[in-house]
Amino acid sequence: MRRWLGVTFSAALVAGVLSGCGTPPGTDGDLTDDWRPVAEARQFVPQAGECHVIAEATAYLTSHQPVDCAKPHLVETFHIGTFTGEIAARPIPPRVGSAAMRVAFADCDARAKTFVGGEWRGARLSVQVAPASPPGWAGGSRWYRCDLFEVPAMNDGYDGTANRSGSLRGVLKVPNPLAYGCGEEDGWGRMRAVACSKPHRFEYAGIWTAPDGRYDDATKDEDAIHAKCRTVIARYAKVPVDGLLRYRTGTTYRFPSEEAWARGDRGVRCWFWSGGRKLTRSIAGGGARALPVN
């Protein structure tokens, strides 16, 4: 009984005090209607046009350190895509190098050609896909990042990133040192670019696309790889694909690195090889005069 009386008395006392003080000037007496609403939580999403000093296909917020593309960097993000369907329904993001990621790679591949203005495999360039991080995926993110980067050497088995300044947008729309052309091997068997007007024995002719499968299986049948490259060279030089083709041209090729293969790159780069004689002009469109039967 006392407790009930005490509470009633206290409540009455508080009410009396408040009514005596009145409403402070500039207020309406409602202490809650002027609070700002809590902002809606937004997922982190990278932006196309950002460049990065971290080359790995990582998309953690803690490693997101974009820089101006005019400054030194290792990779350039040129598109942001979105996973859909069964892949988007997964509880965790697809692993880099998995079959599921090759769906995204195909999208980045096509967009990269448009971005640079040509077939990026015909230059010292490579493409990778970075999915949202596991925490971001758990929070609802379903984006993937399409990255492009410069490769410092044109030799197979090497997939490093070159430090560069400047965007790669439209880089193949005009002649550029990144694009493959004529070449010569140094004393270590490494291909080095030379002007086609200078003595050389090699010239880049194009690519053919290897089927999906294990990397070791794809690279073991060298005769079949050379045969496909002869066809590529024939189209490039404009000579018939017939029984005489093997007597017109030698071949060498550059397979994607094992890392690039895991990312989804299936493009085999084919090079004309003179067999020993040195040329001082391109074989492009030269026909039988450029590639006589030997």
C-alpha positions in Angstrom: 0.0 0.0 0.0 2.8 2.4 0.8 4.6 1.5 -2.3 1.5 2.3 -4.4 1.1 5.7 -2.6 4.7 6.5 -2.9 4.7 5.9 -6.7 1.6 8.0 -7.1 3.0 10.8 -5.1 6.3 10.8 -7.0 4.6 10.8 -10.3 2.4 13.7 -9.2 5.4 15.6 -8.0 7.3 15.1 -11.3 4.2 16.2 -13.2 3.9 19.3 -11.1 7.6 20.2 -11.5 7.4 19.8 -15.3 4.2 21.8 -15.5 5.8 24.5 -13.4 8.9 24.8 -15.6 6.9 25.0 -18.8 8.2 24.3 -22.4 11.7 25.7 -23.1 11.7 28.4 -25.8 12.3 27.1 -29.3 10.9 23.6 -28.5 7.6 21.9 -29.0 7.7 19.7 -25.9 8.3 16.6 -28.0 11.8 15.2 -27.3 11.7 12.6 -30.0 10.3 14.0 -33.2 13.5 16.0 -34.0 15.8 13.0 -33.9 17.4 12.2 -37.3 16.5 8.7 -38.6 19.3 6.1 -38.6 20.8 5.8 -42.1 20.1 2.6 -44.0 23.1 0.3 -44.0 24.7 0.2 -47.5 27.0 -2.5 -48.8 30.4 -1.6 -50.0 30.7 -1.7 -53.9 33.9 -0.8 -55.8 33.7 1.5 -58.8 34.8 1.0 -62.4 37.6 3.4 -63.2 39.5 2.8 -60.0 43.1 1.6 -60.1 44.8 -0.4 -57.3 48.3 -1.0 -56.0 47.3 -4.5 -54.7 47.4 -7.0 -57.6 45.7 -9.9 -56.0 42.1 -10.6 -56.9 40.9 -9.6 -53.5 37.8 -7.6 -52.7 38.0 -7.1 -49.0 37.1 -3.6 -47.8 40.3 -3.5 -45.7 42.4 -4.0 -48.9 40.5 -1.6 -51.0 43.0 1.2 -51.6 42.1 2.8 -54.9 44.5 5.3 -56.5 44.2 7.7 -59.4 44.9 5.7 -62.6 47.4 8.4 -63.7 49.6 7.4 -60.7 51.6 4.1 -60.5 49.4 1.1 -60.0 49.2 -2.6 -60.8 45.5 -3.3 -61.8 42.7 -1.3 -63.2 39.0 -2.0 -62.6 37.1 -1.4 -65.8 33.7 -3.0 -65.0 31.5 -4.1 -62.0 29.3 -7.1 -62.8 26.6 -8.9 -60.8 26.3 -12.6 -60.1 22.7 -14.0 -60.7 20.8 -17.2 -60.6 22.2 -20.3 -58.9 25.6 -18.7 -58.3 24.0 -15.7 -56.5 22.0 -18.2 -54.3 25.1 -19.8 -52.9 25.9 -19.2 -49.2 29.5 -18.2 -50.0 31.1 -16.5 -53.1 32.6 -18.7 -55.8 36.3 -19.4 -55.3 38.8 -17.7 -57.6 39.8 -20.2 -60.2 36.5 -22.3 -59.9 34.2 -23.2 -62.8 31.6 -20.8 -61.4 34.0 -17.9 -61.7 34.5 -18.6 -65.4 31.0 -17.3 -66.1 32.1 -14.0 -64.7 35.4 -14.2 -66.6 33.5 -14.6 -69.9 31.7 -11.4 -69.2 34.9 -9.5 -68.2 36.7 -11.0 -71.3 34.1 -9.6 -73.7 34.0 -6.2 -71.9 37.8 -6.0 -71.8 38.0 -6.2 -75.6 35.6 -3.2 -75.9 37.5 -1.3 -73.2 40.9 -1.6 -74.7 39.7 -1.5 -78.3 40.8 -4.9 -79.5 41.7 -8.5 -78.6 43.6 -8.0 -75.3 45.2 -11.4 -75.7 47.1 -10.0 -78.6 49.0 -7.7 -76.3 50.9 -7.9 -73.0 47.6 -7.7 -71.0 45.6 -10.0 -68.8 42.2 -10.1 -67.1 41.1 -11.3 -63.7 37.9 -11.4 -61.7 37.6 -10.5 -58.0 34.3 -11.5 -56.3 32.9 -9.9 -53.2 34.5 -11.0 -50.0 32.8 -13.7 -47.8 31.7 -11.1 -45.2 30.3 -8.9 -48.0 28.6 -11.9 -49.7 27.0 -12.8 -46.3 25.7 -9.2 -46.1 24.1 -9.4 -49.6 26.8 -8.3 -52.0 26.7 -10.2 -55.3 29.1 -8.0 -57.4 32.3 -9.0 -59.0 35.2 -6.8 -60.2 36.7 -7.0 -63.7 40.4 -6.1 -63.5 42.8 -5.5 -66.3 46.6 -5.4 -65.9 49.8 -5.2 -67.9 52.1 -8.3 -68.1 55.8 -7.4 -68.2 56.9 -10.2 -70.5 55.4 -12.0 -73.5 56.6 -15.5 -72.4 54.3 -18.3 -71.3 54.4 -19.5 -67.8 54.7 -16.0 -66.5 51.8 -14.0 -65.1 53.3 -11.1 -63.2 51.9 -7.6 -63.1 53.8 -4.6 -64.4 53.7 -1.3 -62.5 52.2 1.3 -64.9 50.7 4.7 -64.9 47.7 5.7 -67.1 44.5 3.9 -67.9 44.3 1.1 -70.5 41.1 2.4 -72.0 41.4 2.4 -75.8 45.1 1.4 -75.6 44.8 -1.0 -78.6 42.8 1.4 -80.9 46.1 2.8 -82.1 49.6 1.2 -82.5 51.0 0.6 -79.1 54.2 -1.2 -77.7 51.9 -3.4 -75.6 50.6 -5.1 -78.8 52.4 -8.1 -80.1 54.1 -7.8 -83.4 57.4 -9.1 -84.7 60.0 -10.6 -82.3 63.3 -12.3 -81.8 64.5 -14.6 -79.1 67.3 -13.7 -76.9 70.1 -16.0 -75.7 67.8 -17.4 -73.0 64.9 -18.2 -75.4 62.8 -15.3 -74.2 60.9 -13.4 -76.9 61.7 -9.8 -77.3 59.8 -7.3 -79.5 61.5 -5.8 -82.5 60.3 -3.7 -85.4 59.1 -5.7 -88.3 61.5 -3.7 -90.5 64.4 -5.1 -88.5 65.8 -8.6 -88.9 63.5 -11.1 -87.1 62.3 -14.7 -87.2 59.0 -14.5 -85.4 55.7 -12.6 -85.8 52.5 -12.8 -83.8 49.6 -14.1 -85.9 46.6 -14.5 -83.6 44.9 -16.9 -81.2 42.8 -20.0 -81.1 40.7 -21.0 -78.1 41.5 -24.2 -76.3 38.6 -26.3 -74.9 37.9 -26.5 -71.2 39.8 -29.1 -69.3 42.8 -29.7 -67.1 45.8 -27.5 -67.8 48.2 -30.5 -68.0 45.9 -32.2 -70.5 45.5 -29.1 -72.6 49.3 -28.5 -73.0 50.6 -32.0 -73.6 49.6 -32.5 -77.2 52.1 -30.2 -78.8 51.5 -31.5 -82.4 47.8 -30.6 -82.2 48.7 -27.2 -80.8 51.1 -26.5 -83.6 48.6 -27.7 -86.2 46.0 -25.2 -84.9 48.5 -22.4 -84.9 49.4 -23.2 -88.6 45.7 -22.5 -89.4 45.9 -19.2 -87.5 49.0 -18.2 -89.4 47.4 -19.2 -92.7 44.5 -16.8 -92.1 46.9 -14.1 -91.0 49.2 -14.4 -94.1 46.3 -15.3 -96.4 47.6 -18.6 -97.7 45.6 -21.8 -98.2 45.0 -24.3 -95.4 46.1 -27.4 -97.2 48.8 -30.1 -97.2 51.5 -27.6 -98.2 50.9 -25.4 -95.2 53.4 -27.1 -93.0 56.1 -26.4 -95.6 55.3 -22.7 -95.6 55.6 -21.9 -92.0 57.1 -22.9 -88.7 55.2 -22.2 -85.5 55.7 -21.4 -81.9 53.1 -20.6 -79.4 52.5 -19.1 -75.9 50.0 -20.9 -73.7 48.3 -18.9 -71.0 50.0 -19.3 -67.7 48.6 -21.9 -65.3 47.2 -19.0 -63.2 45.6 -17.4 -66.2 44.2 -20.8 -67.2 42.6 -21.2 -63.8 41.0 -17.7 -64.1 39.4 -18.8 -67.4 41.8 -17.7 -70.2 41.8 -20.3 -73.0 43.5 -18.2 -75.7 46.6 -19.8 -77.2 48.9 -17.1 -78.8 50.3 -18.3 -82.1 53.5 -17.0 -83.7 54.9 -17.5 -87.2 58.5 -18.8 -87.1 60.7 -18.6 -90.2 62.7 -21.6 -89.2 66.0 -19.7 -89.3 66.0 -17.1 -92.1 65.6 -13.6 -90.9 62.9 -11.4 -92.4 62.7 -7.6 -92.6 59.0 -7.2 -93.3 55.6 -8.5 -92.0 54.0 -11.6 -93.4 50.5 -10.1 -92.7 48.3 -10.6 -95.9 51.5 -11.4 -97.9 50.1 -14.6 -99.4 52.3 -17.2 -101.0 55.0 -14.6 -101.8 55.5 -14.0 -98.0 55.2 -17.7 -97.2 56.6 -19.7 -100.1 56.8 -23.4 -100.0 60.2 -24.5 -98.7 
